Amino acid sequence: MLAVTSPGFVLFAAVLAGLWFACPPPRQPGGWELMLGASLVFYAVLSWRTLPVLLASAFLVWWCARRAAEKGIFYAGLAAALLPLALLKYLPAALGWQGTLAGALGLGYFTLQLAGYLCDVRRGRMLPEEKYLRLLCYAAFFLSITQGPFNRYNKLMPQLDRPTKWDTARAWRGAQRSAWGYFKKFAVADRAAVVVDAVFVNPAAFDRTQLLLGGVLFTVQLYADFSGYTDIVLGVGEVLGLDLPENFRQPFFADSVKDIWARWHISLSQWLRDYVYIPLGGSRCSAAKKDRNLILTFLVSGLWHGAGLTYLVWGGLHGVFQAVENHLPHRRSGKLRHALRVLGTFCILAGLFMIFRASSLGNAAAVFKGILFNGGHAVFSNYWELGLTSRLEQLMLFAGIAILLGVDAAHERGVSLRGKIAALPTPARWAVYEVCIFAFLFMGRFLGGGSFLYARY
């Protein structure tokens, strides 16, 4: 298997890196051709049944983009880009269909990337690609197709054409970043998942403190899981000498809902801004229309995540909160006020993610009802009721979260921990590495982990 959590992916990335640098620059064949082959192998191993969908969608968009000046063909190309999303994600959800093509791997990513490419060609921002296989390489790019980040054609493809020489220091930095991503996944996200799954299955069985913990931990789980994946693939990209878009920037330190979306799933936020919000009119309109544009944009965001009402409510509320923020008085400065805004923003983020995680609006209502009315405070004493097997499991979970937040706090202050470690004398530096390896092996939950959460969106 080539799932990113598997040893097979590490071996796959290592072999690709060897081939990538084995051909002296300029590469013969071109770097994009090698990347295309690797990406198709990666996708075929993970989802061979839906590979024809990717091939056909990319071909139709490529053909339409070369004739995008004609309005009818442009809209036909948009349909070709987005129709797989409608037919294989939303229609099966509406009909309750669970066929082999339902929810094809990477639907939410390659469809929007192809639609964005077509729009950029239509707007004259770039010339249409003459070679179909190059566009397919962009759509199938293995580091982004399962969970992003969203790439732009005119930023990714030139990097695959330029000569890249091996850089040991850069490769080591990339390996460190990938290792940090695996720590987030195995030591934090997968252990938090045990508590979250237990709480949301039957909210009536838990007291308010357990429900609150489960709700907060889902926010932590999703962040550790999704940003962990992003760190892994950006680390691999760094090894290969590729500069891929950042997707997270310490979102738990956001001081407004608007600020959340400048820090969380950044590449999706920018895609929605460029291809939904601005075409609707953006902010260059009346205050009422600006509010409308925000809410509609985040309804689209909710719809992109899934066809359920929980996703639409989650997205719509994010839009409503931002619209409300636009009408609030100017915020005063001060450390205490800022800390309170950060705390309030996190409460909103966690509360909305409870709706996002719930299996239905009824399930979400049951969670909130339990928080209000289920008495008790057994969360720390009865850890086994939350699926954890021992007090040590609980301590490892909180220790992992503390490490995650501590690293984010350092980055928020502009401290580069990788740079600090690299500047240490060799004995001290390797002592730090050994401690990190021990912590990873001791704290990681390697047996119960599953796929990444955002692979389903």
C-alpha positions in Angstrom: 0.0 0.0 0.0 1.0 3.6 -0.7 -1.2 5.3 1.9 0.8 8.2 3.4 0.6 6.5 6.9 2.2 3.3 5.6 5.9 2.3 5.3 5.2 1.8 1.6 4.8 5.5 1.1 8.2 6.3 2.7 9.8 3.7 0.4 7.9 5.1 -2.6 9.0 8.7 -1.8 12.6 7.5 -1.3 12.7 5.7 -4.6 11.1 8.7 -6.4 13.7 11.0 -4.8 16.5 8.7 -6.0 15.2 8.8 -9.6 14.5 12.6 -9.3 18.1 13.4 -8.6 19.7 10.5 -10.6 19.0 12.2 -13.9 21.5 15.1 -14.2 19.9 18.5 -14.9 18.3 19.2 -17.3 16.4 15.9 -16.8 15.9 13.6 -19.7 13.0 12.8 -19.8 11.6 15.9 -18.2 10.9 16.1 -14.5 7.2 16.5 -15.1 7.1 13.2 -17.0 8.7 11.4 -14.1 6.3 13.0 -11.7 3.4 12.1 -13.9 4.4 8.4 -13.9 4.9 8.4 -10.1 1.5 10.2 -9.5 -0.4 7.7 -11.8 1.2 4.8 -10.0 0.3 6.3 -6.6 -3.3 7.0 -7.6 -3.8 3.6 -9.3 -2.5 1.7 -6.3 -4.9 3.6 -4.0 -7.9 3.9 -6.2 -7.5 2.1 -9.6 -11.3 1.9 -10.2 -11.6 5.7 -10.3 -8.4 6.4 -12.3 -10.5 6.6 -15.6 -12.5 9.4 -14.0 -9.4 11.4 -13.4 -8.1 10.8 -16.9 -11.3 11.7 -18.6 -11.9 14.8 -16.5 -8.4 16.1 -17.1 -8.8 15.4 -20.9 -12.1 17.2 -21.2 -10.8 20.3 -19.3 -7.6 20.3 -21.4 -9.6 20.2 -24.6 -12.1 22.9 -23.5 -9.3 25.2 -22.1 -7.8 25.4 -25.6 -11.1 26.8 -26.8 -12.1 28.7 -23.6 -12.7 31.9 -25.5 -16.0 30.4 -26.6 -18.4 30.9 -23.8 -20.3 27.7 -24.4 -17.1 25.6 -24.4 -15.8 27.3 -21.3 -19.0 26.3 -19.4 -18.8 22.8 -20.8 -15.2 22.6 -19.4 -16.5 23.7 -16.0 -19.1 21.0 -16.2 -16.4 18.4 -17.1 -14.3 19.5 -14.1 -17.1 19.6 -11.6 -19.5 16.9 -12.8 -17.5 14.0 -11.2 -17.8 15.8 -7.9 -21.6 16.0 -8.3 -22.1 12.4 -9.7 -19.7 10.6 -7.4 -19.9 12.5 -4.2 -23.3 14.3 -3.8 -25.6 12.1 -5.8 -24.5 8.9 -4.0 -24.9 10.7 -0.7 -28.4 11.8 -1.7 -29.4 8.3 -2.9 -27.6 6.4 -0.2 -25.5 4.6 -2.9 -22.3 2.9 -1.7 -20.9 1.8 -5.0 -17.2 1.3 -5.8 -17.0 4.7 -7.5 -18.8 6.6 -4.8 -16.5 9.1 -3.1 -13.6 8.6 -5.5 -10.2 9.4 -4.1 -9.2 13.0 -4.5 -12.5 14.1 -6.0 -12.6 17.3 -4.0 -9.1 18.3 -5.0 -8.5 17.5 -8.6 -11.9 18.8 -9.6 -11.4 22.2 -8.1 -7.8 22.4 -9.3 -9.0 21.7 -12.9 -11.8 24.2 -12.5 -9.4 26.9 -11.3 -7.0 26.2 -14.1 -9.8 26.6 -16.7 -10.9 29.9 -15.1 -7.4 31.2 -15.1 -7.1 30.4 -18.8 -10.4 32.1 -19.5 -9.3 35.2 -17.6 -6.1 35.4 -19.6 -3.9 34.8 -16.6 -2.1 32.0 -18.5 -2.0 30.4 -21.9 -3.8 27.0 -22.3 -1.5 24.0 -21.9 -0.8 22.4 -25.3 0.0 18.9 -23.9 -2.7 16.9 -22.2 -0.2 14.9 -20.2 1.1 18.0 -18.6 -2.3 19.0 -17.4 -2.9 15.4 -16.2 0.4 15.7 -14.2 -0.9 18.8 -12.5 -4.3 17.2 -11.7 -2.8 13.9 -10.5 0.2 15.3 -8.5 0.6 12.7 -5.8 1.5 15.0 -3.0 -1.7 17.0 -3.3 -4.4 14.7 -4.8 -5.6 13.1 -1.6 -5.8 16.1 0.8 -4.2 19.1 -0.8 -2.8 21.6 -0.6 -4.4 23.1 -3.7 -1.8 24.1 -6.2 -1.9 26.6 -9.0 -0.9 25.4 -12.4 1.5 28.3 -13.1 3.3 27.8 -9.8 3.6 24.0 -9.7 4.5 23.0 -13.3 7.4 25.4 -13.8 9.0 23.8 -10.7 8.8 20.4 -12.4 10.6 21.8 -15.4 13.5 23.5 -13.8 16.8 21.6 -12.9 17.0 20.7 -9.2 20.2 19.5 -7.5 20.5 17.4 -4.4 20.8 19.5 -1.3 21.6 17.5 1.9 20.6 20.3 4.2 17.3 20.9 2.4 16.6 17.1 2.4 17.3 16.9 6.1 14.9 19.8 6.8 12.2 18.1 4.7 12.7 14.8 6.5 12.4 16.6 9.9 9.1 18.2 8.8 7.7 14.9 7.6 8.7 13.3 10.9 6.8 16.1 12.8 3.8 15.4 10.6 3.9 11.7 11.6 4.2 12.6 15.2 1.0 14.7 14.9 -0.8 11.9 13.3 0.2 8.9 15.4 0.8 10.6 18.8 -2.0 13.1 18.8 -4.7 12.6 16.1 -5.1 8.8 16.4 -5.2 8.8 20.2 -7.7 11.7 20.3 -9.8 9.8 17.7 -10.5 7.1 20.3 -12.2 9.6 22.7 -14.0 11.5 19.9 -15.5 8.4 18.3 -16.7 7.1 21.7 -18.4 10.5 22.6 -20.2 11.1 19.3 -21.6 7.6 18.9 -23.8 7.9 22.0 -23.8 11.4 23.6 -26.5 10.5 26.1 -24.1 8.1 27.8 -21.6 10.8 28.9 -21.6 13.7 31.3 -21.0 17.3 30.2 -17.3 17.3 30.9 -16.8 14.2 28.8 -18.8 15.7 26.0 -16.9 19.0 26.2 -13.6 17.1 26.1 -14.8 15.0 23.1 -15.9 18.2 21.2 -12.6 20.0 21.9 -10.6 16.9 21.1 -12.2 16.6 17.7 -10.9 20.1 16.8 -7.4 19.0 18.0 -7.7 15.7 16.3 -8.7 17.3 13.0 -5.9 19.8 13.2 -3.3 17.3 14.1 -4.5 14.9 11.5 -4.8 17.3 8.6 -1.8 19.5 9.4 0.2 16.4 10.1 -0.6 15.1 6.5 0.3 18.5 5.2 3.7 18.5 7.0 4.4 15.0 5.6 3.8 15.9 2.0 5.4 19.4 2.2 8.4 17.7 3.8 8.6 15.3 0.9 8.3 18.3 -1.5 11.1 20.0 0.3 13.3 17.0 -0.2 12.5 17.1 -3.9 13.2 20.9 -4.0 9.5 21.8 -4.6 7.9 24.8 -2.9 4.3 23.8 -2.2 1.7 26.0 -0.6 1.4 26.2 3.1 -1.9 25.1 4.4 -1.8 25.9 8.1 -0.4 28.7 10.3 -1.1 28.2 14.0 -5.0 28.3 13.7 -5.5 28.0 17.4 -4.0 31.4 17.8 -6.5 33.1 15.6 -8.3 36.1 17.2 -11.4 36.1 14.9 -13.3 33.8 12.6 -11.9 35.7 9.6 -8.4 35.1 11.0 -9.1 31.3 11.3 -9.5 31.1 7.6 -6.2 33.0 7.0 -4.6 30.2 9.1 -6.7 27.0 8.5 -6.8 25.1 5.1 -5.2 28.2 3.6 -5.1 26.9 0.0 -8.8 26.2 0.0 -9.6 29.6 1.5 -7.6 31.2 -1.3 -9.3 29.1 -3.9 -12.7 30.1 -2.6 -11.7 33.7 -2.5 -10.4 33.7 -6.1 -13.1 31.6 -7.8 -16.2 32.1 -5.7 -16.1 35.2 -3.4 -14.5 37.6 -5.9 -16.7 36.6 -8.9 -19.8 37.1 -6.6 -18.6 40.7 -6.1 -16.2 40.3 -3.2 -16.0 43.3 -0.9 -16.3 45.9 -3.6 -20.0 46.4 -3.0 -22.5 47.4 -0.4 -22.2 46.0 3.2 -25.3 43.9 2.7 -24.0 42.3 -0.5 -20.6 41.8 1.1 -22.3 39.8 3.9 -24.2 37.8 1.3 -21.1 37.0 -0.6 -19.3 35.8 2.5 -22.2 33.6 3.5 -22.6 32.1 0.0 -18.9 31.5 -0.2 -18.8 29.5 3.0 -22.0 27.6 2.1 -20.0 26.5 -0.9 -17.2 25.5 1.5 -19.6 23.5 3.5 -21.0 21.9 0.4 -17.5 21.0 -0.8 -16.9 19.1 2.4 -20.0 17.0 2.1 -23.6 16.7 1.0 -25.0 16.5 4.6 -26.9 19.3 6.3 -24.2 19.3 9.0 -21.6 20.6 6.5 -24.0 23.3 5.1 -24.8 24.5 8.6 -21.2 24.5 9.6 -20.1 26.4 6.5 -23.1 28.8 6.7 -22.4 29.7 10.3 -18.7 30.4 9.5 -20.0 32.9 6.9 -22.5 34.4 9.3 -19.9 34.9 12.0 -17.6 36.7 9.6 -20.4 38.9 8.4 -21.2 39.8 12.0 -17.5 40.6 12.6 -17.6 43.1 9.8 -20.1 45.1 11.7 -18.4 45.1 15.1 -16.7 48.2 16.4 -13.0 48.6 16.0 -11.1 46.2 18.3 -9.0 47.7 21.1 -5.4 46.5 21.5 -4.0 44.9 24.6 -2.6 41.5 25.6 -5.5 40.6 27.8 -8.1 41.6 25.2 -6.2 39.7 22.5 -6.0 36.6 24.7 -9.8 36.8 25.3 -10.4 37.1 21.6 -8.2 34.1 20.9 -10.1 32.1 23.6 -13.5 33.2 22.3 -12.5 32.3 18.7 -11.3 28.9 19.7 -14.7 28.3 21.5 -16.5 29.2 18.2 -14.2 27.0 16.2 -14.7 24.0 18.5 -18.4 24.5 18.8 -18.8 24.6 15.0 -16.6 21.6 14.5 -19.0 19.7 16.8 -21.6 20.2 14.2 -19.1 19.3 11.5 -18.2 16.0 13.2 -21.8 15.0 14.1 -23.4 12.3 12.0 -26.6 14.4 11.7 -28.1 17.6 13.0 -29.9 15.4 15.6 -26.6 14.0 16.7 -25.2 17.5 17.0 -28.3 18.6 19.0 -27.8 15.6 21.3 -24.2 16.6 22.0 -25.1 20.2 22.8 -28.1 19.1 24.9 -25.8 16.8 26.9 -23.3 19.6 27.5 -26.1 21.7 29.0 -28.0 19.1 31.0 -25.9 15.9 31.6 -24.5 16.3 35.1 -21.3 14.9 36.4 -17.6 15.4 36.0 -16.1 11.9 35.6 -13.8 12.7 32.6 -10.5 12.3 34.4 -11.4 9.4 36.7 -13.4 7.2 34.3 -11.0 7.5 31.3 -11.9 3.9 30.2 -15.5 5.1 29.4 -14.0 7.3 26.7 -12.3 4.3 25.0 -8.8 4.9 26.5 -7.4 1.8 28.1 -5.3 3.3 30.9 -4.4 6.5 32.7 -1.1 6.4 30.8 -3.1 6.6 27.5 -4.8 9.7 28.8 -1.5 11.3 30.0 0.1 10.5 26.6 -2.8 12.2 24.8 -2.5 15.4 26.9 1.3 15.3 26.6 1.1 15.1 22.8 -1.3 18.0 22.7 1.0 20.1 25.0 3.9 19.4 22.6 1.8 20.3 19.6 0.6 23.6 21.2 4.1 24.4 22.4 5.6 24.1 19.0 2.8 26.2 17.5 3.3 28.8 20.2 7.0 29.0 19.3 6.2 29.4 15.6 3.6 32.0 16.4 6.4 34.0 18.1 8.6 33.6 15.0 10.9 31.0 16.5 12.2 28.4 14.0 12.7 25.3 16.1 14.4 23.4 13.2 16.8 26.3 12.9 17.5 26.4 16.6 18.2 22.7 16.7 20.4 22.9 13.6 22.5 25.6 15.3 23.3 23.4 18.3 26.7 21.7 18.7 26.7 18.2 17.2 26.4 16.2 20.5 23.6 18.4 21.7 21.8 18.3 18.3 21.9 14.5 18.1 20.8 14.2 21.8 17.7 16.2 20.8 17.1 14.0 17.8 17.4 10.9 20.0 14.9 12.3 22.5 12.5 13.1 19.7 12.8 9.6 18.2 12.2 8.1 21.7 9.1 10.3 22.3 7.7 9.4 18.9 8.1 5.7 19.4 6.8 5.9 23.0 3.9 8.2 22.4 2.8 7.1 19.0 -0.4 5.0 18.6 0.7 2.8 15.8 -1.9 0.0 15.9 -5.2 1.8 16.0 -4.5 4.5 13.4 -6.5 4.8 10.2 -6.6 7.0 7.1 -6.4 10.7 7.3 -9.7 12.5 8.0 -9.6 14.9 5.0 -9.1 12.0 2.6 -12.9 11.6 2.6 -13.7 15.2 1.5 
